[in-house]
Amino acid sequence: MFRRVAIVTDSTACLPPQLTEKLGITVAQIQVRIGEWVDDEIRIPVPRLVDALRGQVDVTTSPPDPGAFFWAYSDAVAAGVDAVVSLHVSTGLSETVEAARQAATQVRVPVHVVDTQTCGMSLGYAVVSAATVAAAGGDVDQVLSAAAHTAHRSTELIYVDTLEYLKRGGKIGRATALLGSALSMKPLLTVTDGQIAPLDRALGAERAVRKLVDIAVRRAGAAEVDIAVEHFDAVERAQTVMESLREKLPRVRRFLLTQVSSAIGAHVGPGALGVTVSPV
């Protein structure tokens, strides 16, 4: 079926390449700088980033250049779409939306730039919902409605080994309330109103991860959900969480295990986990 609406997002959506290719989603890359080296995050080797973070090398992130969005939108126009829906990470965490809006003014079809007020696979599943409707021939209002429905109902749950990386990157938000806790106390976080916010804490990593699973199960309840388990340099821990969720959740339409984007990894640090609960 002819696609009337093109879908664009940014790489903080953490979508696996095979899924973006299948659904025809265009992904603009966040930039990561390690010392003096700057590149698209997809080209940043994770081991190099992990070593830099642990070695306290200066690591920063920045939004895609507006030109990257312009060419993404222009390619969509050339393909004959009526409109573009561009879904992005919260403005409380990145200036990506502003870069997209700059580019949108230069395109001759309507470009709807949406601040989803979230990140990670909460953004990712909103993008998947939008792209699924678009692939079925939906119009721009149907696509926007699908994206909003998913983004607003999704929950992003985050475990980090330390708050230090969020503090370094200036993304700590209301989680500053957890600073100064004993080193053995591990924080659990969420995304509220587009910013990182405290959720809970537990004594030691194992207890914190178990609590993360328990909260995810409660948030899912008896509803049918999509689940994503995201990690940064913590694949074994993520696999354990996935197995536990498979055992405890009765109605899951889709399970996805993925490593977060390097731009997110730069802020949450090695060992971090995320669980996305997205009601269908």
C-alpha positions as a Markdown table, in Angstrom:
| # | Residue | x | y | z |
|---|---|---|---|---|
| 1 | Met | 0.0 | 0.0 | 0.0 |
| 2 | Phe | 1.2 | 3.5 | -0.8 |
| 3 | Arg | 2.6 | 5.2 | 2.2 |
| 4 | Arg | 1.0 | 8.7 | 2.7 |
| 5 | Val | 3.1 | 9.6 | 5.8 |
| 6 | Ala | 6.8 | 9.2 | 6.4 |
| 7 | Ile | 8.2 | 8.4 | 9.9 |
| 8 | Val | 11.4 | 9.9 | 11.1 |
| 9 | Thr | 12.9 | 9.6 | 14.6 |
| 10 | Asp | 16.3 | 9.9 | 16.3 |
| 11 | Ser | 18.7 | 7.2 | 17.5 |
| 12 | Thr | 17.7 | 7.5 | 21.2 |
| 13 | Ala | 14.6 | 5.4 | 20.2 |
| 14 | Cys | 17.0 | 2.4 | 20.5 |
| 15 | Leu | 15.2 | 0.6 | 17.7 |
| 16 | Pro | 17.1 | -2.4 | 16.2 |
| 17 | Pro | 18.1 | -1.8 | 12.5 |
| 18 | Gln | 16.1 | -4.7 | 11.2 |
| 19 | Leu | 12.9 | -3.2 | 12.7 |
| 20 | Thr | 13.5 | 0.3 | 11.3 |
| 21 | Glu | 14.2 | -1.3 | 7.9 |
| 22 | Lys | 11.0 | -3.4 | 8.0 |
| 23 | Leu | 8.8 | -0.5 | 8.9 |
| 24 | Gly | 10.5 | 2.1 | 6.7 |
| 25 | Ile | 11.6 | 4.3 | 9.6 |
| 26 | Thr | 14.3 | 6.9 | 9.0 |
| 27 | Val | 16.7 | 7.4 | 12.0 |
| 28 | Ala | 18.7 | 10.6 | 12.5 |
| 29 | Gln | 21.8 | 10.0 | 14.5 |
| 30 | Ile | 22.7 | 11.7 | 17.8 |
| 31 | Gln | 26.3 | 12.9 | 17.9 |
| 32 | Val | 28.7 | 11.5 | 20.6 |
| 33 | Arg | 32.0 | 13.2 | 21.4 |
| 34 | Ile | 34.8 | 11.3 | 23.2 |
| 35 | Gly | 37.6 | 13.7 | 23.9 |
| 36 | Glu | 38.2 | 15.3 | 20.5 |
| 37 | Trp | 36.6 | 12.6 | 18.4 |
| 38 | Val | 33.0 | 13.2 | 17.3 |
| 39 | Asp | 30.8 | 10.8 | 15.2 |
| 40 | Asp | 27.3 | 9.5 | 14.7 |
| 41 | Glu | 26.5 | 7.4 | 17.7 |
| 42 | Ile | 25.9 | 4.3 | 15.5 |
| 43 | Arg | 29.6 | 4.4 | 14.6 |
| 44 | Ile | 30.8 | 4.7 | 18.2 |
| 45 | Pro | 32.3 | 1.3 | 19.3 |
| 46 | Val | 30.6 | 0.5 | 22.7 |
| 47 | Pro | 33.8 | -0.8 | 24.3 |
| 48 | Arg | 35.6 | 2.4 | 23.4 |
| 49 | Leu | 32.8 | 4.5 | 25.0 |
| 50 | Val | 32.7 | 2.3 | 28.1 |
| 51 | Asp | 36.5 | 2.6 | 28.5 |
| 52 | Ala | 36.2 | 6.4 | 28.1 |
| 53 | Leu | 33.4 | 6.7 | 30.7 |
| 54 | Arg | 35.3 | 4.5 | 33.2 |
| 55 | Gly | 38.5 | 6.4 | 32.6 |
| 56 | Gln | 36.7 | 9.8 | 33.1 |
| 57 | Val | 37.5 | 11.0 | 29.6 |
| 58 | Asp | 35.2 | 13.9 | 28.6 |
| 59 | Val | 32.1 | 12.4 | 26.9 |
| 60 | Thr | 29.3 | 14.6 | 25.6 |
| 61 | Thr | 26.3 | 14.2 | 23.2 |
| 62 | Ser | 24.6 | 16.7 | 20.9 |
| 63 | Pro | 21.6 | 16.5 | 18.6 |
| 64 | Pro | 21.8 | 15.7 | 14.9 |
| 65 | Asp | 22.6 | 18.6 | 12.7 |
| 66 | Pro | 19.4 | 20.2 | 11.2 |
| 67 | Gly | 20.9 | 19.3 | 7.8 |
| 68 | Ala | 20.5 | 15.6 | 8.7 |
| 69 | Phe | 16.8 | 16.2 | 9.3 |
| 70 | Phe | 16.4 | 18.3 | 6.1 |
| 71 | Trp | 17.8 | 15.5 | 3.9 |
| 72 | Ala | 15.6 | 12.9 | 5.7 |
| 73 | Tyr | 12.5 | 15.0 | 5.1 |
| 74 | Ser | 13.6 | 15.8 | 1.5 |
| 75 | Asp | 14.0 | 12.1 | 0.7 |
| 76 | Ala | 10.4 | 11.5 | 2.1 |
| 77 | Val | 9.1 | 14.3 | -0.2 |
| 78 | Ala | 10.9 | 12.8 | -3.2 |
| 79 | Ala | 9.1 | 9.5 | -2.4 |
| 80 | Gly | 5.8 | 11.3 | -2.7 |
| 81 | Val | 4.4 | 11.3 | 0.8 |
| 82 | Asp | 1.8 | 13.9 | 1.9 |
| 83 | Ala | 3.4 | 14.6 | 5.3 |
| 84 | Val | 6.2 | 13.6 | 7.7 |
| 85 | Val | 5.8 | 12.7 | 11.3 |
| 86 | Ser | 9.0 | 13.3 | 13.2 |
| 87 | Leu | 9.1 | 11.8 | 16.7 |
| 88 | His | 11.8 | 12.6 | 19.2 |
| 89 | Val | 13.4 | 12.4 | 22.6 |
| 90 | Ser | 12.1 | 14.8 | 25.2 |
| 91 | Thr | 13.3 | 18.4 | 25.1 |
| 92 | Gly | 14.1 | 18.0 | 28.8 |
| 93 | Leu | 16.9 | 15.6 | 27.8 |
| 94 | Ser | 18.0 | 16.9 | 24.4 |
| 95 | Glu | 17.7 | 19.7 | 21.9 |
| 96 | Thr | 16.9 | 17.3 | 19.1 |
| 97 | Val | 13.4 | 18.6 | 18.7 |
| 98 | Glu | 14.7 | 22.1 | 18.0 |
| 99 | Ala | 17.1 | 20.8 | 15.3 |
| 100 | Ala | 14.2 | 19.0 | 13.7 |
| 101 | Arg | 11.9 | 22.0 | 13.8 |
| 102 | Gln | 14.6 | 24.1 | 12.1 |
| 103 | Ala | 14.8 | 21.7 | 9.2 |
| 104 | Ala | 11.0 | 21.3 | 9.0 |
| 105 | Thr | 10.6 | 25.0 | 8.0 |
| 106 | Gln | 12.5 | 24.3 | 4.8 |
| 107 | Val | 10.4 | 21.4 | 3.5 |
| 108 | Arg | 7.5 | 21.8 | 1.1 |
| 109 | Val | 5.2 | 19.2 | 2.8 |
| 110 | Pro | 3.9 | 19.4 | 6.4 |
| 111 | Val | 6.3 | 18.1 | 8.9 |
| 112 | His | 4.9 | 17.4 | 12.3 |
| 113 | Val | 7.7 | 17.5 | 14.9 |
| 114 | Val | 6.6 | 15.8 | 18.1 |
| 115 | Asp | 8.3 | 16.0 | 21.5 |
| 116 | Thr | 7.3 | 12.6 | 22.9 |
| 117 | Gln | 8.4 | 13.6 | 26.5 |
| 118 | Thr | 10.3 | 10.4 | 26.8 |
| 119 | Cys | 13.2 | 8.4 | 25.5 |
| 120 | Gly | 14.5 | 4.9 | 24.9 |
| 121 | Met | 12.0 | 2.2 | 23.9 |
| 122 | Ser | 9.1 | 4.3 | 25.2 |
| 123 | Leu | 10.0 | 6.5 | 22.3 |
| 124 | Gly | 10.8 | 3.4 | 20.2 |
| 125 | Tyr | 7.4 | 1.8 | 20.7 |
| 126 | Ala | 5.6 | 5.1 | 19.9 |
| 127 | Val | 7.6 | 5.2 | 16.6 |
| 128 | Val | 6.7 | 1.6 | 15.9 |
| 129 | Ser | 3.0 | 2.3 | 16.5 |
| 130 | Ala | 3.2 | 5.3 | 14.2 |
| 131 | Ala | 5.0 | 3.4 | 11.5 |
| 132 | Thr | 2.6 | 0.5 | 11.6 |
| 133 | Val | -0.3 | 2.8 | 11.0 |
| 134 | Ala | 1.6 | 4.6 | 8.2 |
| 135 | Ala | 2.5 | 1.4 | 6.5 |
| 136 | Ala | -1.2 | 0.4 | 6.5 |
| 137 | Gly | -2.0 | 3.6 | 4.6 |
| 138 | Gly | -3.1 | 5.7 | 7.6 |
| 139 | Asp | -3.3 | 9.5 | 7.2 |
| 140 | Val | -1.3 | 12.0 | 9.3 |
| 141 | Asp | -4.0 | 12.3 | 12.0 |
| 142 | Gln | -4.2 | 8.6 | 12.5 |
| 143 | Val | -0.4 | 8.3 | 12.7 |
| 144 | Leu | -0.1 | 11.1 | 15.2 |
| 145 | Ser | -2.9 | 9.6 | 17.3 |
| 146 | Ala | -1.2 | 6.2 | 17.4 |
| 147 | Ala | 2.1 | 7.7 | 18.4 |
| 148 | Ala | 0.6 | 9.8 | 21.2 |
| 149 | His | -1.4 | 6.9 | 22.5 |
| 150 | Thr | 1.7 | 4.7 | 22.9 |
| 151 | Ala | 4.0 | 7.4 | 24.2 |
| 152 | His | 1.6 | 8.7 | 26.9 |
| 153 | Arg | 0.8 | 5.2 | 28.2 |
| 154 | Ser | 4.3 | 3.8 | 28.2 |
| 155 | Thr | 6.5 | 3.6 | 31.3 |
| 156 | Glu | 10.3 | 3.9 | 31.3 |
| 157 | Leu | 12.0 | 2.2 | 34.3 |
| 158 | Ile | 15.7 | 2.7 | 34.8 |
| 159 | Tyr | 18.4 | 1.1 | 37.0 |
| 160 | Val | 21.9 | 2.7 | 37.1 |
| 161 | Asp | 24.9 | 1.5 | 39.0 |
| 162 | Thr | 25.7 | 5.1 | 39.9 |
| 163 | Leu | 24.2 | 8.6 | 39.3 |
| 164 | Glu | 27.6 | 10.0 | 38.5 |
| 165 | Tyr | 27.2 | 9.8 | 34.7 |
| 166 | Leu | 23.8 | 11.5 | 34.7 |
| 167 | Lys | 25.3 | 14.2 | 36.9 |
| 168 | Arg | 28.3 | 14.7 | 34.6 |
| 169 | Gly | 26.0 | 15.0 | 31.6 |
| 170 | Gly | 23.6 | 17.4 | 33.2 |
| 171 | Lys | 20.7 | 15.0 | 32.7 |
| 172 | Ile | 20.0 | 14.1 | 36.3 |
| 173 | Gly | 16.8 | 16.1 | 36.7 |
| 174 | Arg | 14.9 | 15.5 | 39.8 |
| 175 | Ala | 17.0 | 12.5 | 40.6 |
| 176 | Thr | 19.4 | 14.9 | 42.4 |
| 177 | Ala | 17.3 | 14.0 | 45.4 |
| 178 | Leu | 19.1 | 10.7 | 45.4 |
| 179 | Leu | 22.6 | 12.1 | 45.4 |
| 180 | Gly | 24.5 | 11.6 | 48.6 |
| 181 | Ser | 23.0 | 8.1 | 49.2 |
| 182 | Ala | 25.3 | 5.5 | 50.5 |
| 183 | Leu | 27.3 | 3.8 | 47.7 |
| 184 | Ser | 25.5 | 0.5 | 48.4 |
| 185 | Met | 22.1 | 2.1 | 47.8 |
| 186 | Lys | 21.3 | 1.7 | 44.1 |
| 187 | Pro | 18.8 | 4.1 | 42.5 |
| 188 | Leu | 15.8 | 3.3 | 40.4 |
| 189 | Leu | 14.6 | 6.1 | 38.1 |
| 190 | Thr | 11.8 | 6.9 | 35.6 |
| 191 | Val | 11.0 | 9.6 | 33.1 |
| 192 | Thr | 8.3 | 12.0 | 34.3 |
| 193 | Asp | 7.2 | 15.1 | 32.4 |
| 194 | Gly | 10.1 | 14.6 | 30.0 |
| 195 | Gln | 12.9 | 14.5 | 32.7 |
| 196 | Ile | 14.7 | 11.9 | 34.8 |
| 197 | Ala | 13.0 | 11.5 | 38.1 |
| 198 | Pro | 13.6 | 9.3 | 41.2 |
| 199 | Leu | 11.4 | 6.2 | 41.5 |
| 200 | Asp | 12.9 | 4.0 | 44.3 |
| 201 | Arg | 16.1 | 2.7 | 45.7 |
| 202 | Ala | 17.4 | -0.6 | 47.1 |
| 203 | Leu | 20.4 | -1.9 | 49.0 |
| 204 | Gly | 22.7 | -3.5 | 46.4 |
| 205 | Ala | 22.4 | -4.2 | 42.7 |
| 206 | Glu | 20.7 | -7.6 | 42.9 |
| 207 | Arg | 17.9 | -6.2 | 45.1 |
| 208 | Ala | 17.5 | -3.1 | 43.0 |
| 209 | Val | 17.2 | -5.2 | 39.8 |
| 210 | Arg | 14.6 | -7.5 | 41.5 |
| 211 | Lys | 12.7 | -4.4 | 42.5 |
| 212 | Leu | 12.9 | -3.1 | 39.0 |
| 213 | Val | 11.2 | -6.3 | 37.7 |
| 214 | Asp | 8.5 | -6.2 | 40.4 |
| 215 | Ile | 7.6 | -2.6 | 39.5 |
| 216 | Ala | 7.5 | -3.5 | 35.8 |
| 217 | Val | 5.1 | -6.4 | 36.6 |
| 218 | Arg | 2.9 | -4.1 | 38.7 |
| 219 | Arg | 2.8 | -1.5 | 35.9 |
| 220 | Ala | 1.9 | -4.1 | 33.3 |
| 221 | Gly | -0.9 | -5.6 | 35.5 |
| 222 | Ala | -3.3 | -7.8 | 33.6 |
| 223 | Ala | -3.2 | -5.7 | 30.4 |
| 224 | Glu | -1.6 | -6.8 | 27.2 |
| 225 | Val | 1.7 | -5.1 | 26.8 |
| 226 | Asp | 4.8 | -4.7 | 24.8 |
| 227 | Ile | 8.0 | -5.1 | 26.8 |
| 228 | Ala | 11.5 | -4.0 | 26.1 |
| 229 | Val | 14.6 | -4.6 | 28.2 |
| 230 | Glu | 17.4 | -2.2 | 27.4 |
| 231 | His | 21.0 | -2.3 | 28.7 |
| 232 | Phe | 24.3 | -0.6 | 28.4 |
| 233 | Asp | 27.2 | -3.0 | 28.7 |
| 234 | Ala | 25.1 | -5.3 | 30.8 |
| 235 | Val | 23.8 | -8.0 | 28.5 |
| 236 | Glu | 23.8 | -10.9 | 31.0 |
| 237 | Arg | 21.9 | -8.8 | 33.6 |
| 238 | Ala | 19.5 | -7.8 | 30.9 |
| 239 | Gln | 18.9 | -11.4 | 29.8 |
| 240 | Thr | 18.2 | -12.4 | 33.4 |
| 241 | Val | 15.6 | -9.6 | 33.7 |
| 242 | Met | 14.0 | -10.7 | 30.4 |
| 243 | Glu | 13.7 | -14.3 | 31.6 |
| 244 | Ser | 12.1 | -13.1 | 34.9 |
| 245 | Leu | 9.6 | -10.9 | 33.0 |
| 246 | Arg | 8.7 | -13.8 | 30.7 |
| 247 | Glu | 7.9 | -15.9 | 33.7 |
| 248 | Lys | 5.8 | -13.2 | 35.5 |
| 249 | Leu | 3.9 | -11.4 | 32.8 |
| 250 | Pro | 0.9 | -13.4 | 31.3 |
| 251 | Arg | 0.0 | -11.1 | 28.4 |
| 252 | Val | 2.9 | -9.8 | 26.3 |
| 253 | Arg | 2.5 | -9.2 | 22.6 |
| 254 | Arg | 6.1 | -8.3 | 21.9 |
| 255 | Phe | 9.4 | -8.9 | 23.9 |
| 256 | Leu | 12.5 | -7.0 | 22.7 |
| 257 | Leu | 16.0 | -7.1 | 24.2 |
| 258 | Thr | 18.3 | -4.4 | 23.0 |
| 259 | Gln | 21.4 | -2.4 | 23.9 |
| 260 | Val | 20.6 | 1.3 | 24.4 |
| 261 | Ser | 22.0 | 3.9 | 22.0 |
| 262 | Ser | 25.5 | 5.1 | 22.8 |
| 263 | Ala | 24.0 | 8.6 | 23.5 |
| 264 | Ile | 21.9 | 7.2 | 26.2 |
| 265 | Gly | 24.7 | 5.0 | 27.4 |
| 266 | Ala | 26.9 | 8.0 | 27.8 |
| 267 | His | 24.5 | 9.4 | 30.4 |
| 268 | Val | 23.4 | 6.3 | 32.3 |
| 269 | Gly | 26.8 | 4.6 | 32.4 |
| 270 | Pro | 28.0 | 1.0 | 32.1 |
| 271 | Gly | 25.8 | -1.6 | 33.9 |
| 272 | Ala | 22.6 | 0.4 | 33.4 |
| 273 | Leu | 19.3 | -1.3 | 32.6 |
| 274 | Gly | 15.9 | -0.1 | 31.4 |
| 275 | Val | 12.5 | -1.8 | 31.2 |
| 276 | Thr | 9.8 | -0.3 | 29.0 |
| 277 | Val | 6.2 | -1.3 | 29.7 |
| 278 | Ser | 4.0 | -0.2 | 26.8 |
| 279 | Pro | 0.3 | -1.1 | 27.0 |
| 280 | Val | -1.1 | -2.3 | 23.7 |
